[in-house]
Amino acid sequence: MKNIAVIGAGTMGNGIAHTFAQFGYKVKLIDISEENLSRGIATITKNLDRMVAKEKISEEEKKQTLENITVYTSIEEGVEYAGLVVEAATENEKIKLDIFRELDEACPEETILASNTSSISITKIASVTKRPEKVIGMHFMNPVPIMKLVEIIRGYNTSDEVTETIMELSKNLKKVPTEVNDYPGFVANRILMPMLNEAIETLYNNVAGVEEIDTVMKLGMAHPMGPLQLADFIGLDVCLSILEVMYDGFKNPKYAPCPLLVNMVRAGKTGVKSGEGFYDYSQSKKAEKVAEQFI
Ligand SMILES: NC(=O)c1ccc[n+]([C@@H]2O[C@H](COP(=O)([O-])OP(=O)(O)OC[C@H]3O[C@@H](n4cnc5c(N)ncnc54)[C@H](O)[C@@H]3O)[C@@H](O)[C@H]2O)c1
């Protein structure tokens, strides 16, 4: 399997395309927005430059990686020869179900369809296709080229063979795939999101300020990034939508999103991507500086 299609050229999609391309796969990167495709390629180029500067890859590997990626705005054209499609479009159930219906029609019968969703049920996504045994979750972590984990989510009908193929493929990317079952939040977000939500609740209750909460968790718990900063990087809208999926899925108030998080998202303060969240990223190079510690 050498031909991969990646749907969505945003934060995660460009990282996933970068990673496959770096390990020699031919990647077709697909997005409805030409602007996002250009921005995605610019981000990949910048991240590769950083890797060259840190002597993690050679100039030649950078060139080869970029040559392995081509961009498309049409799903039908982009997935024509794909052995695997990794969907990393906006975290919205309707958008994903529509994409998987289209993929099921457009892809060859044997193509495996993976989703990078943070929270939407893989079993539900699979149910809109005629190949539920070939639908699986491949939950990469941000920033994809650096983070080792891929949470592999088995839907109710995902076959052993498909799971094994995706586990092996992830190892070819020098990642550590970890198999989990399909329940709201899977494992990573089921544990992470209540912690981020609690940090926001702690701020909302005036127990401490933003910097203080992050400092306690960074220096006291040896977390590389404070929870409020991490929420800004993930995107407050993404955090809210994951918490809502868990709240709905388990019907348990412990997952109820903090009112401050809800208000900030309503006000358009979604974190790094909007220029403001718990921190202000509009004037400073703060986001770039924090990211540089990790990439
Ligand atoms: N941001 C994170 O830290 C993170 C981590 C793990 C998983 N995820 C998951 O990855 C997925 C993508 O998240 P992101 O943060 O990269 O989002 P993003 O908003 O940065 O990018 C989403 C991209 O999808 C494109 N898109 C929307 N509808 C499309 C369609 N019909 N066809 C093709 N492209 C389409 C948009 O134009 C955009 O470029 C989500 O499911 C999210 O839950 C995000």
The ligand as a Tripos MOL2 file, in Angstrom:
@<TRIPOS>MOLECULE
LIG
   44    48     1     0     0
SMALL
NO_CHARGES

@<TRIPOS>ATOM
      1 N1         -6.3220   19.8060   16.4320 N.am      1 LIG1
      2 C1         -5.9100   18.7700   17.1430 C.2       1 LIG1
      3 O1         -5.0630   18.8790   18.0500 O.2       1 LIG1
      4 C2         -6.4570   17.3840   16.8340 C.ar      1 LIG1
      5 C3         -5.8270   16.2670   17.4040 C.ar      1 LIG1
      6 C4         -6.2670   14.9900   17.0600 C.ar      1 LIG1
      7 C5         -7.3450   14.8460   16.1850 C.ar      1 LIG1
      8 N2         -7.9640   15.9530   15.6530 N.ar      1 LIG1
      9 C6         -9.0600   15.7360   14.7050 C.3       1 LIG1
     10 O2         -8.5550   15.9190   13.3800 O.3       1 LIG1
     11 C7         -9.5950   16.4060   12.5320 C.3       1 LIG1
     12 C8         -9.1450   17.6980   11.8810 C.3       1 LIG1
     13 O3         -8.8800   18.6500   12.8880 O.3       1 LIG1
     14 P1         -7.9760   19.9510   12.6070 P.3       1 LIG1
     15 O4         -7.6390   20.4960   13.9440 O.co2     1 LIG1
     16 O5         -6.9160   19.5970   11.6270 O.co2     1 LIG1
     17 O6         -9.0750   20.9010   11.8960 O.3       1 LIG1
     18 P2         -8.8060   22.1800   10.9870 P.3       1 LIG1
     19 O7         -9.9970   23.0510   11.1740 O.co2     1 LIG1
     20 O8         -7.4440   22.7440   11.2130 O.co2     1 LIG1
     21 O9         -8.8110   21.5790    9.4810 O.3       1 LIG1
     22 C9         -9.9390   20.9980    8.9060 C.3       1 LIG1
     23 C10        -9.8010   21.0850    7.3740 C.3       1 LIG1
     24 O10       -10.8420   20.2890    6.7990 O.3       1 LIG1
     25 C11       -11.2490   20.9440    5.6080 C.3       1 LIG1
     26 N3        -12.5770   20.4350    5.2280 N.ar      1 LIG1
     27 C12       -13.7780   20.6940    5.7760 C.ar      1 LIG1
     28 N4        -14.7460   20.0240    5.1280 N.ar      1 LIG1
     29 C13       -14.1380   19.3300    4.1310 C.ar      1 LIG1
     30 C14       -14.6130   18.4640    3.1050 C.ar      1 LIG1
     31 N5        -15.8980   18.1850    2.9740 N.pl3     1 LIG1
     32 N6        -13.7070   17.9210    2.2590 N.ar      1 LIG1
     33 C15       -12.3830   18.2150    2.3670 C.ar      1 LIG1
     34 N7        -11.8800   19.0350    3.3260 N.ar      1 LIG1
     35 C16       -12.7510   19.5830    4.1960 C.ar      1 LIG1
     36 C17       -11.2440   22.4200    5.9840 C.3       1 LIG1
     37 O11       -11.2200   23.2480    4.8160 O.3       1 LIG1
     38 C18        -9.9520   22.5030    6.8180 C.3       1 LIG1
     39 O12        -8.8330   22.8220    6.0110 O.3       1 LIG1
     40 C19       -10.8410   16.5460   13.4100 C.3       1 LIG1
     41 O13       -11.6140   15.3990   13.2860 O.3       1 LIG1
     42 C20       -10.2480   16.6740   14.8120 C.3       1 LIG1
     43 O14       -11.1240   16.2530   15.8150 O.3       1 LIG1
     44 C21        -7.5360   17.2170   15.9450 C.ar      1 LIG1
@<TRIPOS>BOND
     1     1     2 1
     2     2     3 2
     3     2     4 1
     4     4     5 ar
     5     4    44 ar
     6     5     6 ar
     7     6     7 ar
     8     7     8 ar
     9     8     9 1
    10     8    44 ar
    11     9    10 1
    12     9    42 1
    13    10    11 1
    14    11    12 1
    15    11    40 1
    16    12    13 1
    17    13    14 1
    18    14    15 2
    19    14    16 1
    20    14    17 1
    21    17    18 1
    22    18    19 2
    23    18    20 1
    24    18    21 1
    25    21    22 1
    26    22    23 1
    27    23    24 1
    28    23    38 1
    29    24    25 1
    30    25    26 1
    31    25    36 1
    32    26    27 ar
    33    26    35 ar
    34    27    28 ar
    35    28    29 ar
    36    29    30 ar
    37    29    35 ar
    38    30    31 1
    39    30    32 ar
    40    32    33 ar
    41    33    34 ar
    42    34    35 ar
    43    36    37 1
    44    36    38 1
    45    38    39 1
    46    40    41 1
    47    40    42 1
    48    42    43 1
@<TRIPOS>SUBSTRUCTURE
     1 LIG1         1 GROUP 0 **** ****
